[in-house]
C-alpha cells in the first residue's frame, strides 16, 4: 500500500487468491491511516472454470466451486464480479475458453489490461469483448510483489464506492505502459512461479 501511494495510486483493490483476509487487513489499515490509498476488499476465487474476482466481498468463498455458484456467492454479498485476464491462456488460472463468454456476460467489469500479461494481444482481445458486451473496462497490476504495484490502472474522476465503481470505470481511462522488457520480465516471473509456490508450501509467505 505504501508503494501504491508513492506511485500515485489513490484506490487499490486487494484480492488475494481464495481468501478475503488480506483485503480486510488492508482495508483496516487504510481506515486507520487516511494517508494510505483507499482499499476495495475482495478475493480472486479459483473456480472449476478458472479465476473470477469478487470486489467489495468480505466473507470467504470456497475455491473449486462451479463458475455460476462462485458468481452467485459474490452477488449474495452485494459484491461486484470482475473478470481478470480473460485471454491470457498460458497463465495458470485463466478462464476456460468454453466458459469465457458466460463469465464475461455475468461480469460487471472485464479486465482489458493486466500487469502480468504475457503479450499485448490478450488485452486487445479483452477490450473487444468488453466493448461487444457493453461492459466497462478494468485494469489491474495483478501485483504479487511490490515492484509490480501500479503497472496497470484506470484513471477516474473521484474515489469509487460500491455504487459508483462501474460507472466511473465506464467513463475512465485505462493506463498501461508495458514495453518489450516488461513482457519478458513477466515470462521470467511465470517461469519462477512453480518454485515460488513450492517455497510457500514449505516455508510460508
C-alpha positions in Angstrom: 0.0 0.0 0.0 2.9 2.3 0.7 4.3 1.6 -2.8 0.9 2.2 -4.3 0.8 5.6 -2.5 4.3 6.5 -3.8 3.2 5.6 -7.4 0.1 7.8 -7.2 -2.5 5.1 -6.8 -5.4 6.6 -4.8 -7.5 3.5 -4.5 -6.5 -0.2 -4.8 -8.3 -3.5 -4.8 -6.7 -6.2 -2.6 -7.8 -9.6 -4.0 -5.7 -12.4 -2.7 -6.1 -15.9 -4.0 -9.0 -17.7 -2.3 -9.1 -15.6 0.8 -10.5 -12.3 1.9 -8.1 -12.0 4.8 -5.6 -9.8 3.0 -8.2 -7.5 1.6 -9.8 -7.0 5.0 -6.5 -6.4 6.7 -5.6 -3.8 4.1 -9.0 -2.2 4.4 -8.5 -1.8 8.2 -5.0 -0.3 7.7 -6.4 2.2 5.2 -9.3 3.2 7.5 -6.8 3.8 10.3 -4.5 5.9 8.1 -6.1 8.4 5.8 -2.7 8.9 4.1 -2.8 5.5 2.6 -4.7 4.6 -0.6 -8.4 3.7 -0.1 -8.9 -0.1 -0.3 -11.6 -2.2 -2.0 -11.6 -5.6 -0.2 -12.1 -8.6 -2.4 -11.0 -12.1 -3.4 -9.7 -13.9 -6.5 -11.6 -17.1 -6.5 -10.4 -20.3 -8.2 -13.5 -21.9 -9.8 -13.8 -25.1 -11.8 -13.6 -22.9 -14.9 -10.8 -20.5 -13.9 -10.4 -17.4 -11.8 -13.0 -14.7 -11.1 -12.7 -11.7 -8.8 -15.2 -10.5 -6.3 -14.9 -6.9 -5.3 -16.4 -5.5 -2.1 -16.5 -9.0 -0.7 -15.9 -9.6 3.0 -16.8 -13.3 3.5 -14.8 -16.3 2.3 -15.9 -18.1 -0.9 -14.6 -21.7 -1.2 -12.3 -22.4 -4.1 -13.3 -25.2 -6.6 -16.9 -24.2 -7.0 -18.7 -24.2 -10.4 -18.4 -20.8 -12.0 -22.1 -19.9 -11.6 -22.0 -20.8 -7.9 -19.0 -18.6 -7.2 -20.6 -15.7 -9.0 -23.8 -16.3 -7.1 -21.9 -16.1 -3.8 -20.2 -12.9 -4.8 -23.6 -11.4 -5.6 -25.0 -12.7 -2.4 -22.6 -10.4 -0.6 -23.6 -7.5 -2.8 -20.2 -7.7 -4.5 -19.2 -6.8 -8.0 -17.9 -9.5 -10.4 -14.6 -8.7 -12.1 -13.3 -11.0 -14.9 -9.5 -10.9 -14.8 -7.2 -11.6 -17.8 -9.8 -13.5 -19.9 -7.4 -14.2 -22.8 -4.1 -15.0 -21.1 -4.5 -18.6 -21.8 -0.9 -19.6 -21.0 -1.3 -18.4 -17.4 -2.4 -20.6 -14.6 -6.0 -19.7 -13.6 -7.2 -18.0 -16.8 -10.8 -18.7 -17.5 -11.6 -21.7 -19.7 -12.3 -20.6 -23.3 -15.5 -22.7 -23.2 -16.8 -20.6 -20.3 -15.3 -17.3 -21.2 -18.5 -15.8 -22.8 -20.6 -16.9 -19.9 -18.2 -15.4 -17.4 -18.0 -12.2 -19.4 -21.8 -11.8 -19.7 -22.1 -12.4 -15.9 -19.3 -9.9 -15.0 -19.8 -6.3 -14.1 -16.3 -5.4 -15.2 -14.0 -7.0 -17.8 -10.3 -6.5 -17.4 -8.7 -5.3 -20.6 -5.2 -4.7 -19.2 -3.2 -6.8 -16.8 0.2 -6.0 -15.4 1.2 -9.7 -15.7 0.1 -10.1 -19.3 2.4 -12.3 -21.4 1.6 -10.4 -24.7 -0.3 -7.4 -25.8 -2.8 -9.3 -28.0 -4.6 -10.7 -24.9 -5.5 -7.2 -23.8 -6.7 -6.2 -27.3 -9.0 -9.2 -27.4 -10.3 -8.5 -23.9 -11.1 -4.9 -24.9 -13.0 -6.1 -27.9 -15.0 -8.5 -25.7 -15.8 -5.7 -23.2 -16.9 -3.4 -26.0 -19.1 -6.0 -27.7 -20.9 -6.8 -24.4 -21.1 -3.2 -23.3 -19.1 -3.8 -20.1 -16.8 -1.3 -18.5 -13.0 -1.9 -19.0 -10.9 -2.6 -15.9 -7.2 -2.7 -15.5 -5.1 -4.2 -12.7 -1.4 -4.7 -11.9 -2.2 -8.2 -10.6 0.8 -7.5 -8.3 2.3 -10.4 -6.4 5.4 -8.3 -5.5 5.9 -4.7 -4.6 7.7 -3.9 -7.8 4.5 -4.9 -9.8 2.2 -2.4 -8.0 0.7 0.2 -10.3 1.7 -1.2 -13.6 -1.9 -1.1 -14.9 -4.8 1.1 -13.6 -7.8 3.2 -14.6 -7.9 7.0 -14.1 -11.3 8.0 -12.8 -12.8 11.3 -11.7 -13.3 10.5 -8.0 -12.7 7.8 -5.4 -15.1 4.9 -6.1 -17.7 3.3 -3.9 -19.6 0.1 -4.4 -22.4 2.1 -6.0 -20.2 4.2 -8.3 -17.3 2.0 -9.4 -18.9 0.6 -12.5 -20.0 4.0 -13.9 -16.6 5.5 -13.0 -14.7 2.8 -14.9 -17.1 3.1 -17.9 -16.1 6.8 -18.1 -12.5 6.3 -17.1 -9.2 6.0 -19.0 -7.1 2.8 -18.9 -3.3 3.4 -18.4 -0.8 0.7 -19.2 2.7 1.3 -20.5 4.4 -2.1 -20.9 7.4 -2.3 -23.1 9.1 -5.4 -24.6 11.3 -5.7 -21.4 8.2 -5.7 -19.2 6.7 -8.6 -21.2 10.0 -10.5 -21.0 10.1 -9.9 -17.2 6.6 -11.4 -17.0 7.7 -14.5 -18.8 10.6 -14.8 -16.3 8.3 -14.4 -13.3 5.9 -17.1 -14.8 8.9 -19.4 -15.1 9.7 -18.9 -11.4 6.1 -19.4 -10.3 6.4 -23.2 -9.6 9.5 -22.5 -7.4 7.7 -19.7 -5.6 4.6 -21.9 -4.9 6.9 -24.8 -3.7 8.7 -22.3 -1.3 5.4 -21.1 0.1 4.1 -24.6 0.7 7.2 -25.5 2.7 8.2 -22.2 4.3 5.1 -19.9 4.2 4.9 -16.5 2.6 
